[in-house]
Structures are given as structure tokens and as C-alpha cells.
């Protein structure tokens, strides 16, 4: 089991390192494609063929930018989950080590008490100068022999026999107590070593999670203005708004996502992480619901549809912006699979609940038409 954990840790850290390296290599990658100027966009609008060609080129540029930021974001989400798992393993190991040390201390105290009782009984038996008391009583003659009835001798013999038995029992208990204390101390030492190892692993995972987070955030800041400009240029070419272009792109993704969600449904039983959120995520289910309630107006949905949406995303994520299913890789309030798909709604998809909700509403609209249809589908097959 330890070997498997170590292998998973190594694989996770390698994936994070690769993602961070990709972010550092991005400038040379971006230089391969020159972003269009507004003058080029306006010139392309004069000819239908040129307009479509330029639109396709811009779509490809948007896809590359969103995919790159998405890969970094997914790496940050996975790294945060790995960090939480390592912290939990360390807490469990710490509690186990403390419990074993407490049991070892109690066993040592019991062994010391048994040793004390053994010493007292041995002292009683040694009063006659070290000669076995039973034998000494039998050998006593003349003036040494007790006077009185013969049963006095038998009483003395019985008392000394009992003392001898007590001595043997006390010795056995003392030896057993010392053995138990030694065994528990050895277990506690092993547990303490494991605790320290897991503490180092948790620190490494936390550092990796922070590095992945910073790489993703840097990429977000770098590309935000560029992606928005590209969406506006694409909207201009197609006589639509940038917001509509984003929603259209999400809809295109939704039509291709059903198979992935169905395949992941079997793994969904593993549940969602409820540990503290990764860096930069604000978890506020009440605020998320309030935003969603007003955002559905853009789709013409009312209170009935919001109730279905509330039920749907309560089941999916409890409206937590950091909800992560380690089995399937689904992430966020709408449980996008993978989380990087939400980059089409905004480059801050990993940390911003509103961006996640915007993506989720567009996905539901394109795939099911409305939240109640999505909820009905989820009720039937346990995924949407």
C-alpha cells in the first residue's frame, strides 16, 4: 500500500512539474501564431470567404489559449486534491502515533506497578535469610519448633505457599508488562517515523499545489485580455456579441460531452472532497445560488426552473466551487468533466463560482434546453 501511495505521489508531482514547464514554455508557443489586428478583421468582413476563414483562425487561437490555461488549471485542481489527501494521511498518522505512545506509557506504568508488587512479595519471602520458607518450617526443631497445636504448622505452610504463588504470579505479570510496553513502544516509534515521513510528503504536496496554482494564475493573467479581444473579433465577424460567442462555444462542447459523462457516472460513487478549498477559491454556496437565481433570467427561466437547478447542483456539488471528484475528474459547481472545459466561460473557471455557473447554464441550455429537463435526466440515470 505504501509503495502504491509513493507511486501516486511521484506521478502527481511529475504531472504538476510538466504543467508548470508548459506554462514557462508558452511564450515560444504563442509566437507561432500571430493574433489578428482589428484592421485585419474589418478587411475580412468585406468578403464572405475571408470572413469565415478569419473566424476559423480566431476560433483556433481561442481554443489553443483556453486549452493551455485549462491544462494548467486541471493540474492545479489535481495538485490541491493531492495536497488535501496528504494532509489527511498525516493527521491520521499523527493520531495513531499519539495513541500508540499513550498505550505504551500506560503499559510501562502497569509494568512498573507489577514490578513493585513483585518486589514487595519477594521481600516477605526473603525475611528468613533466603531459605525457602516451606522447607525452613519443616526443618525447625526443638526450641525453634512452634508450640501449640499441630495445625499451626499447616497454617504457616499454607501462608508461605500462598506467598510463593503470589511471588511467581507477580513475577510473571511484571515480565509480561515489560514485554507489552516494549512492543507498544516499538510500534509507536514506527508510527512516529511514518508520521514524520507523511509530514514531509504533505509539505511537498502543498508546495507542488502552490506552484501549480501560481502557474495557472500567471497564465490566466497573461491571456485574459487576449482571449476577450479574440472573442470580440469573432463576434464582430459573425455579427454577434462576445457573450453569445462564448455561449455558442459552450454549446458545441456540450453536444460532445454526453459520452464522457456517461462513462464517468460509474465512478461517481467515490464522492466529492469536502476538505478546505485549494488556493484562491472562495466557497460560498449561498452566494453561488443567489448569482444563479438572477443569471437564469437571461435564458428566460423562472422560479420553477431554478428549483430544478438547485436540486441538480446540490446533488452534483452541494454548490461548492471547489468540489472535485477524484474518481472522474469532474470539478466545480456544475461538475464539468474535466474542469478545463469551463475555460470557455472564463479563464478564472477554477476559482470563480460565477464563471462556473455561467458555463453550467450554457451547458444545460445547449444539452437539455432547461434545468428541469436536466434534472429529470439526472433522476433517471444519476448524471446529466
N, C-alpha and C positions, 0 to 999 in steps of 0.2 A: 504493500500500500504506500509506504514512504517513497519507494522508487517511482511509483506512478505519479505521486504528487510532485516529486522533484522534476520528472519529465514534463508534466504540465506547466510547472513554473518556468522551466527553461524555454519551452515552446512559446509561452505567452510573452516572456521578455524578448525573445527573438523577434516575434511579430511586431512588438512595440518598437524595437530598435529599427526594424525595416521601415515602419511607417514614418518614424522621425527622420530617417535618412531620405525617404522620398520627399518629405517636406523641404529638406535642405537642398535637394537636387532640383526643386521645382523651377527656379529661375531659368535654367537652361532649357527645361521642357517647355516653358511658356514662350520662350523666344522663338521656338519653331513655328509658331502661328502668330501672325500679326493681326491684332484686333482692328476691325474696320473703323474708319472715321465716319462722322455724320455726313460729310460730303459724299463719301462712297455710298452710304445708304440712300441718300437723296438721289444720286445718279442712278442707282439700281432701280428705284421706284418708277423710272421713266419707261422701263421695258419689262414686260411680264416675265420673260425667261430669266433676265438678270435679277429681277426681284426675288424669284423663287430660289435661284442659285445662291444669292447672298443670304437669304433667310436660312437655307440649309447649312451654310457655312457658319452662321452665327449660332444655330442650334447645336452644331458640333462643338463649337467653342464653349458654349454654356455647359454642355454635357461633360466635357473634359474638366472644366473647373469644378463643377459640382461633384463629379466622381472623385476627384483628388481630395477635396475637402471632406467628402464622405468617408473615404478610406481612413483618413486621419481621425475623423470623429468616431468611427466604429472602433478603431484601435484604442481611443481614449475611453470609450464606454467599456470595452472588454478589460482594459487595464484597471479601471476603477473597480469592476467586479472582482478581479483577481486580488486587488488590494483588500477589499472587504473580506473575502474568503480567508486571506492570510491573517488578517486581524482577528477574525473569529477563531481560527485554529490556534492562534497564540493565546487568546483569552481562555479557551478550553484547556490548553496545556498548562497555563498558569494555575488555573483552579485545581487541576489534577495534581500538580506538583505540591501545591499548598496542602491539599487533603492528605496526600501520602506523607508529607513531613509531619502533619498533625498526628496521624496514626502512628508514625514511627516514634514520635515523642511520647505518646500515650503508652505505647508498648514498652519503651525504655523505662518509664516511671513504674509500670506494672512489674517489670523485671527487677528493678531496684527494690520494690516493696517485697517481692518474693525472696530476694536475696537477704533482706533484713529479717524476714521471718525465719529463714533457714539458719541465719546466724544465731538468733535467739534460742531456737531449739537445740542447735549444736552446743551452745553454751551450757544448757541444762544437762545435756548428756555428758559433758566433759568435766562436771564437778568432781567426779570420782577419780580424777587423775588420768583420764584417758583409757581406763579399762572398761570393757563393755559392761554396762550396768547389770544386765541379766546374769552374766557369769559371775560378777562380783558378789551379788546377793547369794548365789548358790554356794560360793566358797567361804562365806563368812562363818566362823566357828567360835565356840566359847563365848567370851565376853562380847565378841563382835556380833554374835547372832541375835537378832531381835528377840526380846522376851514377849510373852503373851501367846495368844492362840496361833496355831499353825497357819490359819487363813490370812494372817498379816503378811506372811511371806508371799503368798499367792497374790495379794493385793499389790505388794510392791513390784512383783514380777509383771503384773498386768499394766501397772503405771509406766514402768520403764519400756515395756513393749510398745505401748501406745506412743511414747515419746520417740522411740526409734522409728516407728511408722511415720510419725509426723515429720521427723527429720528427713526421711527418704522422700516423702511427698514434697516437702519444701524445696529440697534439692532439685527434684525433677521440674517443679514449677519454675524455679529460678533459671534453670538451664533452658527450658522451653521459652521463657520470656526473653532471655538474651538472644536466642535464635530468631524469634519473631521480630524483635527490634532490629536486629542486624539485617534481616531480609527486607523489612519495610524501609529501612534507611537506604539500602542499595536501590530499591525501586524508586524511592524519592529522588535519589541522585540521578538516576536515568531520566526520570521525568523532568528534573530541573535542566538537564542537558538538552532534552527535546524542547523544553520551553525556550531556552536561550537560542536554539537553532531557529525556531519559528519566529522569535522576535527579530532576528537578523533578516529572515525571509520577508517578514511583514514590512520591515523598513525598506528593503529592496523593492518590493512591490509598490509601496507608497511612492518611492522616488520615480519608479517607472510610470506610474499613473500620472504623477505631476508632469513628467516630461512629455507624455502623450497629450495631456491636456494643454500644455503650453504650445506644443507644435500645432495642435488643431486650432487653438485660438489665434495664433500668429497667421495661420493660413486663412482663417475667416477674415481677419482684419485686412489682409493683403488683397483678397479677391472681392470683398463686398461691393465696392464701387464699380469694379469692372463688370461683375455679373449683372448688377442693376442696369448699367448702361447697355449691356448687350440685350437684356430683356426689353428695354425701351426701344432699341433699334429694331428688334424683331417685331415688336408691336407696331412700330411705325410702318414697316414693310407690309404688314398684314392688316393695317387699318384697325387695330385693336388696341386695348390697354395692356400695360405691362402685367397688371394683376390677372387679367384674363389669360395672358400667355402662360403665366405660372400655373393657373388652374387647368389649362388645357394640357400642359406637360404632365401634371399630376394624374390627370385622367388617362393619359396614354400609359402611364406606369400602372395604373390600377387595372387596366384591361389585361396586363401581362402578369399580375401578381397572384391571381387566384390559385394557381397550381402550387406556388411556393407556400401559401398559407395553408392549403390543404395538407401538404406534406409535413408541415410543422405542427399541425394540430395534435398529432400523436405524442409529440414531445412536450406539449404544453402543461402536462400534469406536474412537471417539476416545480412550477410556481415561480413567483416573482421575488426578487430580492427586496427586503424591507429595511436593509441596513442604511446608515446615513448616506446621503447622496454624494456623488463624486464632485470634484471641484467645480464651482461655477454654476451649479444647478440650484434653482430656487424651487422647492417643493411646497406648493400651496394649493391643495385640491379645491378649496372653496373659491379662490381667485380664478382658478382654471375654469371651473363651472360657470362662474359669472361671465367670464370672457366668452365662453362658448355660447351661452344663452343669447348674448347680443350678436355674436358673429353669425348665427344661423339665419338671421334676418336677410342677409344678402342672398340666401338661397330660397327665400320665400317660405321657410319652415316656421311653424308656430310652436306653442307650448306642448302639444301632443308629441311632435317630433323630438322636442328637446327631452321629454321624459324618456323616450326610447334611447336617445343618445346617452342620457345619464346612466341608464341601466347597462347599456352596451359597454361603455368605457369604465364603469365601476367593475364590471366583470373582467375586463381586459387588463386594467392597470390601477384600479382604485383612484384614477385621476392623478397619478403621481408622474411628474415629468421625468423622473429618473428610473421608472420601472423597467427592469431588464430581465428577460427570460434567458437564463444561461443555456438552456437546452436548445432553444430555437434561434436565439439571437435577436428576437423581436425587442423593440425599445420604445419607450415614451408612452404618452397618454393613449394614442391610438394603436400602440404596439406595431409600428412599422417594421416590416421584415425585409431586409435589415434596416436599422435606423437610418443609414445613409440615404435612403430614398427620400427622406424628408428634406434633404438639401434643396430639392426643387421648390420648396416653400420658403426657404430662407437659410442662409449659411449658419445661423445660430440655432439650428434644429436640436442640437444636443442639450442645450441649456435653457432654451426659451419655450415655456409651455404654450404660449400663444402661437408660435410658429408651428409647433407640433399639432395644435388644434386646427390651424388653417390647412395644414396638409391633410389631416384626418377628415375634415369636412369635404374637401375637394375629392378625396378618395371615395368617400361614401356616395357623394353625388354622382360621380362618374360610374361607379361599380353597381350601386343599388338604387340610385335615384333619391333616396331619403333615408334617415336614420331608422325609421320603423321597419323598413324592408331589410336593412342590415341586421337589426335586432332579431327579426323573425328568422333570418338565415342562421344567425348565431345560436338561437334557441334550438334549431333543428340539428346543426352539425357541430356546434361548440367552437366555431371560428367564423370570421367574416372577411 
